[in-house]
Amino acid sequence: MSKKKPKYTAVGGQALIEGIMMRGKDKIAITVRKSDGEMVTKVDSIKKNFLTSFAKIPVLRGIFGFIASMIIGIKALNYSAEFFDEGSEVEKGKIDLWVEKKFGDNSDKVFVAISMVFALIITVLFFIVLPAFVSSLLNNLFTNNLALSLSEGVFKFGLFLGYIVLISKMKEIRRVFEYHGAEHKTIRCFEAGEELTPENAEKFTRLHPRCGTSFLLIVVVLSIVMFAFLGNFGAPLHRAALKLLFMPLVAGIAYEIIQYAGKHDNKFVDIVSWPGMMFQKLTTAEPDRGQLEVAIAALKAVVDEEEVLENEAH
C-alpha cells in the first residue's frame, strides 16, 4: 500500500561552482560563496513560456521540463562562474567577441543556446550513435533483440560510469559533488520538517530519490526495454536516428517515475530508486557546514516564508 511522505516539496536543485541553484514553484535562487567568504543570493521569478505551458500534462511535462532545466542549469553555471572569472587575465576568443558584437545584449542567450547544442551533440554521439555502432558489431553474437539492447545499455552505462569516475578525480569537480550533497541534505532536512540549520541538515543522507542521477539511470533502463522492441534493423546511423526519435518519450516517462518516487514511500519506490541512490554515492560527497549554509540560503529564498517558519516552530 502506498503512503504519502510526511512532507513533500517540489523544490529541485543543482550544484554549481562554489554554489547551489534551487528551483521552487515560482522562483529560482542561486547562492554562491565568493572567494572572500561572502554569500551572494540572486532570486528570479519563473516566467511562464512555451516550455512551462505543459506543466500539468503527464509525460509531455517531463520532455519540456527537461529542456527548461537544461536552459536554467546552463545559465546558473555561467552566473556562478562569473564570480571566479573576475580579475582573470584570460582573453576572450574570436568566437566570443564575434557573438558579443553581432548580438549585443542577447549574446548571453546565444551562448546558452550554443552550450545546449554542443552538449546535445556530445550526448547523442557518445550515448546513441557510438552504442549503435557497437551494437552492430555485436549483431553476430546476439540474435535476441532484448539481449542486444541489454548489451548496448551496459555499454552506455559503462561510458557514463567511466566519465563520472574520471571527473571525480578533479579537485574542482569534487567540490561540485560536495555542493550536490549539501543540496540533497538540505532538501531532506526541509522535507523532514526540521529547522533549517547546518547542524540539522548534516544529519541527513546525501542521497535523494528525485536526483538527476537517478533520472539518468531510469532513462538508460527504460531505453533498454523500449528499444528492444524496435528491433535491430538498418544501418547503425538509421538505428541511432530511430532511437533519438524515441528519446523524448523515454525521458517523459522517466520524469513521471522520478516524481512518483519523490512523493511516495513503498516497495516499488524502494526498488526503482535503489540503483540511482547507489550511483549518487559517486556524484555526491559529504559537504562541510559552510556548503550547507549556501544550500540553506538558496532553499529559503524559494520556499514560502510560512513553510520555513512552520519548520522552525517544530
C-alpha atoms as one frame of an Amber mdcrd trajectory, in Angstrom:
protein
   0.000   0.000   0.000   1.353   3.395  -0.961   1.578   6.141   1.631   2.437
   9.772   1.170   5.634  11.040   2.748   5.202  13.273   5.838   6.207  16.332
   3.812   6.841  16.803   0.115   8.472  19.700  -1.639   8.741  20.161  -5.373
  11.990  22.082  -4.903  14.843  20.814  -7.046  18.409  21.968  -7.193  21.722
  21.893  -8.969  25.269  22.152  -7.682  27.290  24.976  -9.211  30.811  26.378
  -8.970  31.034  27.166  -5.244  27.289  27.490  -5.073  23.832  25.987  -5.441
  20.766  26.737  -7.518  17.358  25.923  -6.029  14.162  25.963  -8.070  10.789
  26.293  -6.355   7.230  26.621  -7.626   7.612  30.171  -8.868  11.165  31.257
  -8.048  14.759  30.313  -8.813  17.530  31.189  -6.372  21.285  30.969  -6.904
  23.554  31.290  -3.871  27.314  31.497  -4.419  30.126  31.630  -1.870  32.656
  34.179  -3.127  36.385  33.747  -2.622  36.288  36.238   0.290  33.686  34.100
   2.101  30.691  36.331   1.387  27.466  34.640   0.258  25.564  36.218  -2.632
  21.987  35.186  -3.412  20.201  36.046  -6.653  16.463  35.370  -6.932  14.454
  35.384 -10.162  10.812  34.590 -10.781   9.985  31.722 -13.112   8.465  33.245
 -16.208   5.710  31.378 -17.994   6.583  30.445 -21.543   6.046  27.725 -24.123
   8.046  25.182 -22.107   6.118  25.736 -18.863   2.717  25.534 -20.579   2.921
  21.709 -20.453   3.457  21.584 -16.659   0.208  19.683 -15.987   0.317  17.213
 -18.885   1.905  13.861 -17.906   4.928  12.752 -19.975   4.950  15.986 -22.004
   5.822  17.969 -18.867   8.878  15.755 -18.443  10.046  16.341 -22.011   9.673
  20.107 -21.982  10.677  20.351 -18.331  13.980  18.673 -19.164  14.683  21.268
 -21.861  13.775  24.087 -19.478  16.026  22.584 -16.790  18.944  22.481 -19.210
  18.498  26.156 -20.063  18.182  27.180 -16.413  21.114  24.977 -15.400  23.486
  26.394 -18.016  22.523  29.958 -17.091  23.101  29.199 -13.406  26.513  27.664
 -14.111  27.532  30.672 -16.178  26.384  33.017 -13.407  28.368  31.190 -10.711
  31.444  31.082 -12.943  31.386  34.875 -13.340  32.388  35.335  -9.682  35.599
  33.420 -10.253  36.413  34.920 -13.648  36.711  38.370 -12.112  40.268  39.590
 -12.244  41.393  36.794 -14.542  43.567  37.723 -17.472  42.099  35.181 -19.865
  41.394  36.892 -23.175  38.136  36.275 -24.969  38.306  34.168 -28.080  37.362
  35.304 -31.556  34.015  33.480 -31.396  33.108  35.165 -28.082  33.984  38.596
 -29.447  32.068  37.975 -32.683  28.930  36.824 -30.801  29.041  39.842 -28.476
  29.468  42.220 -31.413  26.773  40.554 -33.506  24.086  40.004 -30.847  24.844
  42.658 -28.235  22.583  42.350 -25.197  21.290  38.990 -26.448  24.771  37.448
 -26.518  24.152  35.595 -23.214  21.140  33.833 -24.743  23.234  32.890 -27.765
  25.980  31.458 -25.553  23.377  29.390 -23.665  21.975  28.102 -26.980  25.466
  27.202 -28.219  26.222  25.406 -24.944  22.972  23.419 -25.193  23.572  22.428
 -28.804  27.148  21.402 -28.033  26.030  19.343 -25.005  23.304  17.620 -27.025
  25.701  16.803 -29.876  28.210  15.247 -27.464  25.435  13.282 -25.714  23.996
  11.971 -28.983  27.424  10.990 -30.335  28.598   9.170 -27.209  25.358   7.697
 -25.875  23.316   7.000 -29.022  25.492   6.892 -32.150  28.548   5.157 -30.647
  26.472   2.467 -28.855  24.581   1.870 -32.120  27.879   1.108 -33.893  28.949
  -1.162 -31.026  25.565  -2.880 -31.275  26.154  -3.541 -34.979  29.449  -5.255
 -34.124  27.656  -7.464 -31.586  24.865  -8.328 -34.006  26.541 -11.614 -34.917
  26.826 -12.626 -31.258  23.242 -11.899 -30.194  20.167 -12.902 -32.175  17.741
 -11.828 -29.439  16.749  -8.156 -29.573  16.492  -7.866 -25.787  19.985  -9.320
 -25.300  21.368  -6.953 -27.938  19.624  -3.973 -26.367  20.877  -5.037 -22.945
  24.476  -5.218 -24.174  24.105  -1.757 -25.706  22.692  -0.469 -22.420  25.589
  -1.952 -20.457  27.986  -0.189 -22.838  26.171   3.131 -22.298  26.264   2.687
 -18.551  29.961   1.821 -18.702  30.660   5.045 -20.615  28.689   7.116 -18.118
  30.290   5.405 -15.117  33.780   5.863 -16.540  33.088   9.541 -17.187  31.849
  10.130 -13.619  34.778   8.280 -12.055  37.248  10.181 -14.242  35.945  13.675
 -13.479  35.510  12.874  -9.768  39.318  12.833  -9.515  39.396  16.555 -10.321
  39.527  18.837  -7.278  37.057  21.360  -8.737  34.524  18.654  -9.599  34.907
  17.144  -6.134  33.815  20.499  -4.704  30.768  20.468  -7.011  29.887  16.962
  -5.774  30.101  18.239  -2.181  27.653  21.014  -3.013  25.459  18.366  -4.645
  25.455  16.517  -1.320  24.627  19.755   0.514  21.657  20.311  -1.799  20.214
  16.869  -1.031  20.822  17.069   2.720  19.119  20.473   2.922  16.051  19.324
   0.976  15.871  16.189   3.144  16.002  18.346   6.267  13.201  20.553   4.969
  11.054  17.568   3.983  11.529  16.118   7.477  10.077  19.327   8.951  13.190
  20.237  10.910  14.635  23.702  11.361  16.947  24.619   8.515  20.356  24.808
  10.146  23.689  23.313   9.025  23.751  21.206  12.205  20.350  19.676  11.424
  20.973  19.248   7.701  24.256  17.382   8.111  22.428  14.567   9.954  20.533
  13.585   6.817  21.617  11.370   3.955  23.136  12.977   0.875  21.052  10.668
  -1.337  17.642  11.663  -2.720  15.210   9.756  -4.993  14.424  12.816  -7.173
  18.058  13.404  -8.129  19.038  13.899 -11.758  21.455  10.972 -11.394  18.528
   8.654 -10.672  16.666  10.162 -13.624  19.538   9.323 -15.990  19.728   5.725
 -14.781  15.976   5.266 -15.239  16.348   6.671 -18.774  19.042   4.054 -19.500
  16.921   1.161 -18.155  13.766   2.306 -19.958  15.673   2.758 -23.211  16.992
  -0.804 -22.947  13.478  -2.219 -22.606  11.728   0.051 -25.116  14.422  -0.104
 -27.784  14.420  -3.898 -27.617  11.000  -3.795 -29.290  12.281  -1.588 -32.110
  14.353  -4.414 -33.479  17.881  -4.217 -34.864  17.201  -3.346 -38.467  19.032
  -0.946 -40.697  22.463   0.620 -40.600  23.854   1.936 -37.276  23.033   5.552
 -38.155  19.441   4.595 -39.046  19.029   2.821 -35.687  20.604   5.764 -33.888
  18.175   8.164 -35.601  15.196   5.987 -34.664  16.300   5.795 -31.028  16.901
   9.534 -30.943  13.327   9.995 -32.152  12.002   7.961 -29.212  14.285   9.503
 -26.550  11.858  12.331 -25.632   9.192   9.719 -24.831  11.686   7.789 -22.671
  12.652  10.987 -20.840   9.000  11.892 -20.284   8.170   8.521 -18.732  11.336
   8.613 -16.611  10.270  12.019 -15.273   6.908  10.637 -14.143   8.634   7.765
 -12.333  11.021  10.157 -10.575   8.162  12.429  -9.496   6.202   9.456  -8.130
   9.263   8.222  -6.251   9.734  11.647  -4.694   6.144  11.745  -3.368   5.597
   8.169  -2.196   7.177   5.608   0.078   6.550   1.962  -0.816   8.304  -1.185
  -2.063   8.016  -0.203  -5.723   9.708   3.129  -4.995  12.429   1.373  -2.988
  13.191  -0.973  -5.899  13.098   1.729  -8.579  15.113   4.231  -6.533  17.824
   1.888  -5.213  20.140   1.824  -8.300  20.060   5.610  -8.663  20.575   6.143
  -4.936  23.640   3.897  -5.021  25.010   5.732  -8.047  24.593   9.017  -6.174
  27.358   7.840  -3.870  29.645   8.711  -6.787  28.017  12.004  -7.807  27.664
  13.401  -4.277  30.142  13.858  -1.433  29.820  14.843   2.212  29.649  18.656
   2.444  31.016  20.909   5.181  28.799  23.265   7.178  29.774  26.219   5.005
  28.404  24.446   1.943  25.236  23.555   3.852  24.819  27.253   4.697  24.868
  28.021   0.975  22.245  25.343   0.263  20.024  26.595   3.108  20.222  30.206
   1.884  19.188  29.114  -1.631  16.343  26.913  -0.357  14.938  29.586   1.963
  14.878  32.003  -0.959  12.460  29.854  -2.997  10.061  28.376  -0.424   7.213
  30.268   1.195   8.174  32.086   4.377   5.250  30.404   6.151   6.707  26.970
   5.381  10.090  27.951   6.793   8.518  29.356   9.950   6.423  26.199  10.304
   9.599  24.090  10.205  11.403  26.292  12.702   8.447  26.117  15.098   8.742
  22.316  15.411
